[in-house]
Amino acid sequence: MSFDFDATVVGAGAVGLACGRALAKRGLSVLVLEKEPHIGQGVSSRNSEVIHGGLYYPTGSLKARFCVEGRRALYAFLDSHKVDYRKCGKLVVATEEAEVERIETIFQQATANGVEGLEHLTGAQARAMEPGLNAHAAILSPESGLFASHDYMLALQGEIEDEGGSVVLSTPFERAEPLPGGGFRIVAGGEGGAALTTGLLVTAPGLGAQAVAARIEGYPADRIPKGHFGKGVYFRLTGKAPFERLVYPPPIPGALGTHYRKDLGGQAVFGPDLVYVETEDYSVDPSKASEFEHYIRRFWPGLPEGGLTPDYAGIRPKLHGKGEPQPDFQLRDREDHGIDGLVALFGIESPGLTSSLAIGEAVADRVTRD
């Protein structure tokens, strides 16, 4: 049977573009549909732009495997495409004796995950690296860093187009139905949208994952995991950035917690926190500054009074609610939903950006293996 495209990807964030790239590199004609007028306008544009080492995730989980594999591939990709990054390293800090056991658990988990170059540091060693830091002890992860995520996504788009694929903007996915002989008929484009056919379908729309799956005819409703919006806000420091490396306290329940980074422009940014919300609200409440100041002074006592200004907010597509255990990435294929040629992604939050190239390869493997 002849199709308009061999494969269609819904969502032009980092993960959707990485999926499109992996499929295009295999010689398939690829279409990427994006509802926004620009690529990467959702989850991919509202994060910390951190390249994660792979420290925290349960060994053998998709998060652990994809983060380590994706991070290694990402640095090579950024080098080859001349995308700006800084491999600054990360300090995971115990600010008091009671936190030492927690960071030791992280060290053991990271070692089991194959993270390279980890070091135990005494408080004095950590303070020698970063004067002004309050550290009883610390872990150094030299493979962690920062990068220009939008430039990375532009490079992914460029590779898709170089392979003959298309990234179509301002074109929302409306619905899809499996065809009797295989493949899908898709309607896209909003009011009076156009129909097209595709052999394979990948859905990677971030916050819209559940809604998109529900608009695929025959997708079992009881196989669509419940989604939650995890909002996090960021504050920027007025003045000189205090540290060169990323600084992370031990994680909070359900997330990595409020951390420090010196961004590629040289400014200090703190965040995100975690609050569950019902809608896509990206406002930042300036009154949260006092809460942030109290938290930050645990690891940086020298934070000036009134030194924080509201910056931006992001929302993570979580599969767990408050107080629930944090699940793994979900890559749902035929074995889960019963539909040939379809891979649906759910819960691709942190470390999804770092993991994106590895996720793309895994999705391409799954959707083409039949």
C-alpha positions, 0 to 999 in steps of 0.5 A: 500500500502506498502512503503519503509518508512512511512515518508521522510524528506528532510533536516538534519538541526535542523528543519528537524531533529526535524521533523524526531524525532517527526515522529519517536516518533509516531512509523513511519519509518523515512528517513531523506535525506541530500545533505551535508556530515554532518548534520546541514551544512546550516542555522543551522550551521551559526547563533548565537546559541541563545535561543530566549525568544519569545519577538518580534513576533506578538501574535498568529503568528506561530513564537510567538507560536513556539518560546515560546513552542519550547524554553520551550521544548528545555531547557528540551531536552538539560537537558535530553541529557546533551547538553551544554547551558547557560541560561544567559538572554538577555538585550534589551537596549534603548541607548537613550531616543528616543528608550525607546518607542520602547523597551516598545512596545517589552515588551508589545508584549513579555508579550502578547506572554506569555514570562516569567519573564520579567523585566523593568530596569532603565539605572542604574539597567542595568549598575549595571548588566553589567558595561560598558553598555550604557543604558538609559533603558532596558528590562531583558528577563531571559529565553533567552540563548545560546546552543551548536546547533551542539550537539543538532542536534546530539542528534536529530539524535540519537533519530531518529536512536534509533527509527529505523529511518535513516539519510542519508548524501551526498544524495541530493533530486532530485525529487518526484511524488505523487503515484495514491494510495497515497504516493510518489516516490522519486529519491535521490542521485545525479548521477544515484540516487536511487528511493524509496517510502514513505507514507508521505513527509516533505521538510525542506531544508532551503535555498533550500525550493523553489527549492525542492518544484519545483521538486515535480510533481504537486506542483503548481508553484504559491504556491511557495513563492518567496525566498530571501537570507538575509546575515549576517556577524559576528565579534569576539572581540580580548580580554576579553568579556565585558558582561555576558548577551546577549545584543540587541539594538532595532530590525532593519527592517527585522531582530533583528539586530547586537547583542552581545553574550558571546559564550560558549567558553567565547569569545565575538561575534557581529552580524549579520547585514543584506544584501540581496544577490543573491548567497550563498556567505559566505565571510566576508569583513574585511572593515565592521569592522568600520561599526560594531564598530560604531554600537556597540559603541552605547551600548558599548562605551568602544569597543577598536579601532581595536578590531574586527576581521572577523569571519563568515557569515550566510544566512537566507531563507527570504520570504521578500525583502528589505523594505517589511514586515516580514512574518510568518513561512510558513508550507504549507500542502494539504489545500494550495498546494492540495497534500495529505501527504506533508508538505513543509516549507518555510522561516524558519529563526530566531527563527527557531532554538529555535522553532525547536522542536515545529515546528517538532511536528506541522509538524507531527500533520499536515502530519499525521492528514488525 
